[in-house]
């Protein structure tokens, strides 16, 4: 019997990559991209998915009936849950707010209710479950309280400083989770708790990956999610950019992980599912792939051959944080995995993609 993999959010940036790469590496499987195409630009991934041999089913994880329709496709062995509103600003009231018109309830219905529906679908079929969570499960106040100093182009932790779940190597899963983390982060942490309960109590074989910034070609980047693509697109297509928050100097830092590196990790986890069942991992580019907004600007200018003069918006959004780097030590010990693609390469790939598909992408990424 043919094995079936379902990827929810399968026409989004991460989902479409995981679908295409899963089919590439497991040609004998049926790989299903399940998506409602609500995110701008997701429809552009459909020809790419078809060319990769991935089947597309339109549906919504908030609707159990549309998930149940997948049962007609055969026995589902694996469900990778990528379906979510990914913006940390989602649910905030105007004028600072996120993109979701329905506010907190819509966000909760999608990010938590959708995950519960996916878990029930997996439980009923004995399917393995991979949940993509986020680094934003960690509380905002605690991350802002880290001892940071200004270097020439970025914020850095005070040399030698460390505390519970943090050091110069980054943030581990031991970082305290008490406190507010944004509505988005709360929905993802709540989802994690249910995933762990389904694994411990109901026999769903599951692993959770708390991802930081994921990047690469085919990401329809916005200010609040996918900043590296947005930065690169402005350098290639033109338009304005501004350093937002923390004084408007562009010193805030994130680590960046190529989506293909995430796929490589998931493949390792699925090759030994018993070892990773019920595990939670921090997954990111790590200290070697950390970059500030100011440094990202220089990388994009070099790759695009075009420099921009950036503005400054010094006011900080309530959900923003000044520094986040994932400490991958736990997942590396458990799997032998480590990121292979460097941030310079990621930027160069994005810029090449923007040039190669300019006619299609410019109307989406110039908004």
LOBA-461190 format. One record per residue (C-alpha): residue number from 1; residue in one letter; z, x, y. Coordinates in steps of 0.02 Angstrom, whole numbers. Layout:
<pts>
     k   r        z        x        y
   NUM   A        Z        X        Y
...
</pts>
This chain:
<pts>
     k   r        z        x        y
     1   X        0        0        0
     2   X      -46       65      172
     3   X      101      115      280
     4   X      114       33      451
     5   X      190      107      608
     6   X      222       -4      760
     7   X      249       71      932
     8   X      314      -54     1059
     9   X      258      -15     1235
    10   X      113       64     1143
    11   X       -9       54     1289
    12   X      110      139     1409
    13   X      115      324     1444
    14   X      235      381     1308
    15   X      189      244     1185
    16   X        3      277     1192
    17   X       29      463     1164
    18   X      145      433     1016
    19   X       20      309      942
    20   X     -128      426      958
    21   X      -35      579      894
    22   X       44      483      750
    23   X     -128      423      695
    24   X     -197      600      713
    25   X      -61      670      601
    26   X      -54      524      479
    27   X     -234      466      461
    28   X     -192      358      311
    29   X      -70      250      410
    30   X     -106       95      512
    31   X      -38      128      686
    32   X      -11      -25      795
    33   X       10      -17      984
    34   X      108     -171     1036
    35   X      111     -202     1224
    36   X      102     -341     1354
    37   X       -1     -233     1475
    38   X      115     -276     1620
    39   X      121     -100     1694
    40   X      -21      -58     1813
    41   X     -144       59     1729
    42   X      -88       26     1550
    43   X     -253      -63     1512
    44   X     -341      103     1545
    45   X     -264      169     1384
    46   X     -346       39     1272
    47   X     -514      130     1249
    48   X     -418      291     1215
    49   X     -312      206     1083
    50   X     -465      129     1001
    51   X     -553      297      996
    52   X     -400      370      910
    53   X     -406      236      775
    54   X     -253      144      841
    55   X     -251      -46      830
    56   X     -193     -143      982
    57   X      -92     -305      975
    58   X      -46     -392     1136
    59   X      130     -459     1135
    60   X      299     -452     1219
    61   X      460     -383     1144
    62   X      555     -520     1238
    63   X      469     -647     1125
    64   X      527     -636      942
    65   X      380     -743      888
    66   X      252     -619      952
    67   X      342     -481      858
    68   X      344     -588      701
    69   X      155     -602      713
    70   X      149     -418      667
    71   X      210     -463      493
    72   X       34     -519      450
    73   X      -26     -340      471
    74   X       68     -279      317
    75   X      232     -196      277
    76   X      301     -110      432
    77   X      384       54      384
    78   X      422      125      556
    79   X      455       52      728
    80   X      460      167      880
    81   X      533       72     1027
    82   X      455      131     1191
    83   X      449      -38     1276
    84   X      551      -40     1436
    85   X      550      -54     1623
    86   X      568      134     1656
    87   X      616      135     1840
    88   X      795      180     1884
    89   X      771       79     2043
    90   X      730      -81     1950
    91   X      846     -225     1986
    92   X      906     -157     2154
    93   X      891     -282     2297
    94   X      764     -262     2437
    95   X      730     -159     2539
    96   X      780      -16     2422
    97   X      735     -109     2268
    98   X      638      -85     2111
    99   X      474     -164     2061
   100   X      539     -307     1954
   101   X      528     -470     2049
   102   X      652     -553     1932
   103   X      792     -433     1976
   104   X      933     -389     1857
   105   X      904     -532     1734
   106   X      722     -483     1704
   107   X      773     -301     1680
   108   X      910     -348     1556
   109   X      798     -467     1459
   110   X      667     -331     1437
   111   X      768     -174     1411
   112   X      913     -245     1312
   113   X      848     -410     1245
   114   X      685     -328     1194
   115   X      776     -191     1099
   116   X      883     -320     1008
   117   X      725     -412      954
   118   X      650     -248      893
   119   X      808     -207      796
   120   X      805     -377      711
   121   X      622     -353      667
   122   X      660     -182      591
   123   X      815     -246      498
   124   X      718     -389      418
   125   X      586     -269      353
   126   X      687     -116      311
   127   X      589      -16      439
   128   X      650      149      510
   129   X      688      142      696
   130   X      664      271      834
   131   X      738      224     1001
   132   X      684      312     1160
   133   X      830      308     1280
   134   X      856      401     1442
   135   X      959      534     1528
   136   X     1006      400     1654
   137   X     1141      336     1536
   138   X     1253      466     1621
   139   X     1348      402     1773
   140   X     1283      437     1947
   141   X     1448      486     2028
   142   X     1488      614     1893
   143   X     1316      694     1907
   144   X     1330      700     2096
   145   X     1501      783     2079
   146   X     1431      936     1988
   147   X     1462     1097     2087
   148   X     1291     1132     2161
   149   X     1236     1268     2280
   150   X     1076     1288     2379
   151   X      959     1426     2326
   152   X      795     1462     2416
   153   X      694     1325     2333
   154   X      816     1223     2229
   155   X      993     1169     2195
   156   X     1084     1270     2062
   157   X     1249     1252     1974
   158   X     1382     1373     2033
   159   X     1359     1526     1920
   160   X     1478     1524     1774
   161   X     1540     1348     1808
   162   X     1558     1227     1665
   163   X     1649     1069     1617
   164   X     1651      929     1488
   165   X     1472      910     1429
   166   X     1392     1022     1562
   167   X     1353     1203     1599
   168   X     1211     1305     1671
   169   X     1118     1266     1509
   170   X     1118     1082     1557
   171   X     1195      916     1509
   172   X     1249      878     1330
   173   X     1291      712     1248
   174   X     1475      756     1273
   175   X     1455      722     1460
   176   X     1574      578     1505
   177   X     1489      408     1516
   178   X     1622      313     1614
   179   X     1563      242     1779
   180   X     1409      163     1855
   181   X     1239      230     1802
   182   X     1117      101     1878
   183   X     1066      -64     1802
   184   X      925       24     1712
   185   X     1042      153     1638
   186   X     1164       16     1587
   187   X     1029      -78     1491
   188   X      981       80     1397
   189   X     1160      129     1356
   190   X     1196      -48     1296
   191   X     1040      -39     1188
   192   X     1101      126     1115
   193   X     1265       46     1064
   194   X     1175      -92      970
   195   X     1058       33      886
   196   X     1210      128      823
   197   X     1292      -32      761
   198   X     1134      -85      669
   199   X     1129       88      589
   200   X     1312       88      539
   201   X     1333      -94      491
   202   X     1164     -168      447
   203   X     1076      -23      364
   204   X      940        9      493
   205   X      893      193      481
   206   X      888      245      665
   207   X      889      393      783
   208   X      911      394      973
   209   X      829      518     1091
   210   X      894      522     1270
   211   X      741      585     1362
   212   X      736      660     1535
   213   X      574      673     1635
   214   X      423      656     1521
   215   X      254      708     1589
   216   X       73      742     1546
   217   X     -100      665     1568
   218   X     -117      475     1562
   219   X       44      442     1657
   220   X       21      319     1800
   221   X      153      400     1909
   222   X      250      317     2049
   223   X      387      373     2168
   224   X      523      305     2054
   225   X      449      356     1886
   226   X      322      489     1839
   227   X      344      595     1995
   228   X      245      745     1931
   229   X       86      642     1911
   230   X      112      563     2081
   231   X      136      735     2160
   232   X      -21      802     2074
   233   X     -124      648     2118
   234   X      -84      663     2303
   235   X     -139      845     2299
   236   X     -303      801     2211
   237   X     -346      634     2294
   238   X     -257      655     2459
   239   X     -124      547     2540
   240   X       52      568     2604
   241   X      206      634     2515
   242   X      385      651     2573
   243   X      540      733     2503
   244   X      657      586     2481
   245   X      846      592     2480
   246   X      977      729     2487
   247   X      926      779     2661
   248   X      739      771     2631
   249   X      724      955     2586
   250   X      652      939     2410
   251   X      787     1041     2326
   252   X      837      915     2191
   253   X      800      972     2014
   254   X      737      892     1853
   255   X      681      969     1690
   256   X      510      915     1626
   257   X      455      886     1446
   258   X      275      869     1391
   259   X      251      708     1292
   260   X      169      806     1150
   261   X      331      905     1131
   262   X      422      738     1111
   263   X      300      690      974
   264   X      332      854      885
   265   X      518      816      886
   266   X      498      639      822
   267   X      391      703      679
   268   X      530      824      629
   269   X      660      687      638
   270   X      557      568      532
   271   X      527      703      402
   272   X      715      705      366
   273   X      775      532      418
   274   X      939      536      322
   275   X      998      688      419
   276   X      967      605      587
   277   X     1020      427      547
   278   X     1141      366      680
   279   X     1120      524      785
   280   X     1102      532      974
   281   X     1014      681     1052
   282   X      981      742     1228
   283   X      797      787     1237
   284   X      712      872     1383
   285   X      619     1021     1447
   286   X      781     1119     1465
   287   X      826     1252     1591
   288   X      663     1347     1563
   289   X      563     1194     1618
   290   X      672     1140     1764
   291   X      587     1120     1931
   292   X      634     1059     2105
   293   X      523      945     2208
   294   X      485     1092     2323
   295   X      435     1199     2174
   296   X      332     1056     2101
   297   X      239     1047     2267
   298   X      194     1231     2255
   299   X      136     1211     2074
   300   X       27     1062     2118
   301   X      -48     1150     2269
   302   X      -93     1300     2163
   303   X     -170     1196     2024
   304   X     -265     1081     2142
   305   X     -315     1215     2266
   306   X     -252     1106     2407
   307   X      -91     1115     2507
   308   X       -8      964     2587
   309   X      116      952     2728
   310   X      259      847     2663
   311   X      368      731     2764
   312   X      555      708     2747
   313   X      654      549     2710
   314   X      833      612     2709
   315   X      921      452     2655
   316   X      970      450     2471
   317   X      937      300     2359
   318   X     1097      235     2277
   319   X     1028      276     2104
   320   X      966      451     2140
   321   X     1047      610     2075
   322   X     1027      789     2138
   323   X     1015      886     1974
   324   X      981      848     1792
   325   X      935      971     1654
   326   X      949      928     1470
   327   X     1043     1048     1357
   328   X      939     1040     1196
   329   X     1059     1145     1092
   330   X     1113     1003      978
   331   X      939      940      937
   332   X      875     1118      914
   333   X     1015     1156      790
   334   X      979      995      696
   335   X      790     1010      687
   336   X      734     1185      739
   337   X      634     1102      878
   338   X      615     1172     1053
   339   X      492     1131     1193
   340   X      334     1237     1185
   341   X      234     1181     1336
   342   X      288     1250     1505
   343   X      291     1154     1667
   344   X      150     1258     1741
   345   X       39     1208     1596
   346   X       90     1026     1613
   347   X       39     1024     1797
   348   X     -127     1109     1758
   349   X     -164      981     1622
   350   X     -124      836     1739
   351   X     -235      906     1877
   352   X     -379      931     1756
   353   X     -359      752     1694
   354   X     -358      686     1873
   355   X     -522      777     1909
   356   X     -604      726     1744
   357   X     -564      540     1766
   358   X     -567      526     1954
   359   X     -673      370     1967
   360   X     -557      275     1850
   361   X     -390      344     1909
   362   X     -405      360     2097
   363   X     -392      171     2130
   364   X     -231      164     2026
   365   X     -146      325     2082
   366   X     -191      315     2266
   367   X      -91      155     2293
</pts>
